[in-house]
Every structure is written in C-alpha cells, then in structure tokens.
Amino acid sequence: MSKYTTIQAIKAFILRGNKHYNGIPLPSPQRSGTYFQQASYAQKVAEELYETHFINEKR
C-alpha cells in the first residue's frame, strides 16, 4: 500500500470509531466541531501513526 492509501485508510478507521488498524490501537474520533475539523484531526493522527508504525519499522 502506498503512503497516501495507508494514511487515508487509517483516517477512515478513526472517523468510523474503529479501535484498531492492523493491530495498531486507534484513538477515539473527535466528536465535536465541524466535519472538516473532525477529518483534519483524523488526518493529523493518521499521519503520526503512519510515521510511528510504518516508517520506523522500515528503518
């Protein structure tokens, strides 16, 4: 999976309220604010999780 695809998948899992993505624990989705704010939060967290769990594993 490409970086973009993986981040988008993690973001979707967060927005749906899933607890895990491939064994990685996910935070609860942001419930307040506009959808854009919720999606921005999920995007930020997804990028951080990608950097932590996918980039660091490849090194």
N, C-alpha and C positions, 0 to 999 in steps of 0.2 A: 504494500500500500504506500502511496506517496505521502509526503508530509502533510500536504493540504487535505487529502482524503482522510487521513487519520485524525487530524485536528477537527475536521468537520464531524466525523463520527463521534468523537469524544464530546464535542459540543452538543450534538443531538441527544446523546445519552444523558448529559447533565440536565438539559432542558426538559427531558421527559421524566426526570426524577429517578433514573436508574441508580442503583447503589454501586455497581461495579462495571468496569470496561476491561475485558480480558484479564480479570483478576486484580485490576488496579481499583482501589476504593475511590469513589467519586463523592464530592461534596453535594449537599442539598442544593437544589436550584434556588435562585433568588426569587422570592415570591412577590416582592413589592416593586414598584416602579413600572415604567412602560415596557412593552415587549422589547424595544430596542435596548433599553438598559439591561434587561434580563439576558438578552442574547449577547451583549457586549461582555457582561460578567462571565457567561459561559465560555465565550471565545477566549478571554484572558486566562481563565483557569485551564481550559483545554490546551492552550499553548504552553503553559507552565508544566502541566502534566506530561506533555509530549517531550519537552526538554529534559525533564527529570527521568522519565521512564523509558524513553525510546532513544534519545541522543546519547545519554550517558551509558546505556547498555552497549552501544556500538563501539565505544572507545575502549 
